[in-house]
Amino acid sequence: MLKKLAERVYYMPHYSETDRPALGFISGDTISLIVDAGNSPAHANDFLNLVQEVDHSKQRFVAITHWHWDHIFGIETMGLPTISHEETKKVIDHLKTLEWDDASLDARVESGEEIEFCRDMIKREMPTRDHLVLKSPNITFSDKMEIDLGGITCVIDHVGGEHAKDSSIVYVPEEKIMFLADCLYQDFYSGDWSYDLHQFKTLVEKIKQYEVNTYVLGHQDPHSREELWKFLDEIISIGEIVGDEMDLEEAITKFTDVRKSTPTEDQREFIENFINGNQKRIGA
């Protein structure tokens, strides 16, 4: 179902079983903006059918937040003018040259070009991919762009981050709503899932510049400002405790000494993420 965040702002919740991310919709008087195109033609169609119930604008555009498959495989089905950062388009142009049958996906996992999680989710969402056509965005920007939709505005800002260096956010200033997509998530395409503390802090500072009451993340339920910043402060605090530590057990000991408690399962995962980030940085 389509859930309402504000008078003109909606989202379709994420669905973890097949890694469908949350999709956004901002309805203007003359133009409407869709945030991300979905992870399959079926996902895109499901979303468009819901949009028909609330959209009265004359023209629609799609904004792509980053190149990962679950945000772009529905572009062709959307059939709309599509906006992305210039680096997003470059990667999609490359993805268009690839084959997406089972054997090709398996081969790319074997070579390290693809990861098992994405391959398995692609197969689960689309058991066959004979109908899959990838399409590149037609409009690109290099830094930031603003769109007047008629009565409401959207800002699309390239913020980068470890999850995907081309990541962009979509901000609706009139409603103080931000679609973050996946920019805050870990790097999982270069070995073990990881965070680099400096890069994460840099990303967080970019996001902090905006006045936001509600954040929509790609694979979580929306967060209030208080909820998100409590979450981000916790990640940064764990990263600062880990510091330059390369050994997991030593990092856990440091955490226990500082917090006077053993880490929870989630806290331990973040500790591991920063350890992995340190190891990648040293090995680079």
Secondary structure, 3 states (H helix, E strand, C coil): CCEEEECCEEEECCEHHHCECCEEEEECCCEEEEECCCCCHHHHHHHHHHHCCCCCCCEEEEECCCCCHHHHCCHHHHCCCEEEEHHHHHHHHHHCCCCCCHHHHHHHHHHCCCCHHHHHHHHHHCCCCCCCCCCCCCEEECCEEEEECCCCEEEEEECCCCCCCCCEEEEECCCCEEEEECCCCCECCCCCCECCHHHHHHHHHHHHCCCCCEEEECCCCCEEHHHHHHHHHHHHHHHHHHCCCCCHHHHHHHHHHHHCCCCCHHHHHHHHHHHHHHHHHHHC
